[in-house]
Amino acid sequence: MATVPSPTPAGPRTRRRARKLTRRDKVVLSVMVAIPALLHIALVWVPTFGSIALSFSRWEGVGGFDTIQWIKTLNYRQIFTIYPPFWPAVQHNLIWLGFLFLATGFGLFLAVQLDKQLRFTRFYQSVIFLPVMLSLAIVGFIWRLVYSHDDGLLNNLLGTHVDWLGNSRINLWAALVASGWRHVGYIMIIYLAGLKALDPSLREAAAIDGANEWQSFRRVVFPALKPINVVVLVITAIEALRAFDLVYVINKGTNGLELLSVLVTNNIVGEASRIGFGSALAVVLLVISLAFIIPYLVVYFRGSFAGRGAR
Amino acid sequence: MTRSSRSPTARPAATGTPVVNRRDLLKLFGVTAGAVTLPELLAACGSGKSGGGGSSTNKVVSVGSNASDAVPKQAYVDVFAKAKAATGLDIQVNTVDHNTFQQQINSYLQGTPQDVFFWFAGNRMNFFAQKGLATPISDVWEKIGGNFTPALKAASTGTDGQQYFVPFYYYPWAVFYRKSVFEQHGYQPAKTWDEYVALLKQQQKDGLTPLAMADEGGWPVMGTFDYINMRTNGYQFHIDLMNGKESWTDPRVKTTFDHWAEILPYHDLQGGLARKWEEAAATLAQKKSAMFLLGMFVGQQFQGKDKEDLDFFAFPEINPQFGQDSVEAPIDGFMLSRKLKNEDGAKKLLEYMAGTEAVETYLKSDPNNIAANTKADTSSYNSLQKKAVELIGSAQHISQFLDRDSRPDFVSTVMIPSLQQFIKNPKDTGSLLSSIEKQKQSIFVG
């Protein structure tokens, strides 16, 4: 380690150094790049492409590779035509996404309020952040107790007999409330950190220019939070697409709580797995995820390269 | 975070922002693509520590158990202690959580499983037997065959005619009720469908919920389907339907669902789909519900005097041609994995488990089942157990339960959502059944 050149200097100096690297440096550097690269390939790309390949097959997961039948796009055709839970699952994922964006907005609202030197602000922060420290599976158990039809908290408090988790028209929203309950705290803490880091002179300048609170937020503070907004956007999209634990705890993701991630699991993990069919579902989920991630990466890299070029 | 990413000296890769995103990306890939590798990972984990050190002495027999619940687990400790004394074998038991065991059975059996493993009779046994993941034990059955009825032997036999399974105990499904409730209102157990419907109507009039209902996990309502189908169309049609040989668009299946739709309104539908069977059993215990179609394990929710108040009757006759000739009674027992480290020892253990001492020891601690061995001592049975023996003894056919009689992938990905769909909308069975049939054809291919 001692021989490795210190990585801190940036810009032109690094480039000049690169020519002076000794053979040993090169070996050390290549090993240091190769190990993470190999791990990355083995743990991310091999499973991904394996999954894509298997999605064109029929395989019960028993026996060697010679037992895999290749059936072209049959799995996809079946998913889109005769697999009833698929379209509801896509719809639920989209509703989930939309709802989490609402929750994100609420998280931002809370962050802005808590940023205003309120009394007991730390206490409020802790309370709102508390659910984030629980795993979604635990959140599921907690809300099961709240929503239970016969002896749940909610029905007992309200004196109603609403079938919160069993009625397929309601249970998605019940699950979303539970999910949002946790998501709000997460988003709040991220925005709060961003707001605290914001230069106070920005707001002062806006106030001197005569902006009211809303104008100062909309025209000055919110644009200054742009990097955080991008992170939050991606986090929200990813949270919505990977939503799984909560509905799985509630009813294994059936009866109105179908989600793509659950369909993948139900088909692949289990006694007699439909590896090919489940892989095809996983690929569909992957494509949807990429639709969110690629634009982000494009924007991000364009931004960072442009930024460097300007300097 | 904001500051560091803007600072000129820091590189993008070292700032907070991209790290968070990369990790989330990884997680995302883990969810999507990584799911494929899960079975292999599980297979790797499934290799228990029991394999070591057995070959030289040849006394060690390893056992993979799914009896993780407190009562059965303790009962098996007693059983294996006695087995050790009787056979001289060194029995090493590895107990895995019941549901986990079931979830990973596929990869477990392909990895390095224990010699003897706990499993279920019927299609669930046959599926793995025909995949070559189990060792046939027809030679063992030559010795133990006298202990079991022909129906039990049939349930232990694979489609290739060989035996793969040693039955240990079973528990019948029936319509459970409280004697005191029936006495109070003067109800009589129903023998026929008409009597059954009349009974349901009367109970509703008397302010009771006629039938308790649970469907958390998707399996409890399967018992209702199985019984109505077997009573309407007979055991053979039911099993052929389960094995994909009959069509779900057959008018006979439609008749089954029509019958079900007729009694569906008498179920505790409000909250039913999300309710656990324990909660539904509680409504029976509290005398809110009059009856509950479930397995005999419903007795676990009744204690002391309440337990003596619990009774059942066989599901009523629908079609006189079939009467009440079939009973749904899932059988639990043991199988041998494919690569045995100690074949003689494992078979010796199976012979012992097929004897009377093992199951008598077991039922002493867990009396919510009945012995599969017909020679086992029944004098210590409680009245419910005795009645269950009669019920099964009178049956010509024993079915295993929908999720044990059919392909597991078909049941979990098609039947569970379809039956829920039916319960939510019992009117539109036509399109539901053609949807099931289309999906069935996509699964029952190999």
Interface residues (C-beta under 8 A of the other chain):
Chain A: T8 A10 L43 V44 P47 T48 G50 S51 I52 L54 R58 E60 G61 V62 G63 Q69 L74 Q78 I82 Y83 P84 P85 S148 H149 D150 H161 D163 L165 G166 S168 N171 A193 G194 A197 L198 L225 P227 I228 V230 V231 V234 I235 I238 L241 R242 F244 I250 N251 K252 T254 N255 E258 S261 V264 T265 N266 N267 I268 V269 G270 E271 A272 S273 R274 I275 G278 S279 A282 V283 L285 L286 S289 I293 Y296 Y300 S304 G307 R311
Chain B: M1 T2 R3 S5 R6 P8 T9 A10 R11 P12 T17 P18 V20 N21 D24 L25 L26 K27 L28 F29 V31 T32 A33 G34 A35 V36 T37 L38 P39 Q102 Q103 I105 N106 S107 Q110 R124 F127 K131 G132 L133 E216 G217 G218 Q270 G271 G272 L273 A274 R275 E279 T283 R407 P408 D409 S412 T413 I416 P417 S418 Q420 Q421 K424 S435 K438 Q439 S442 I443 V445 G446
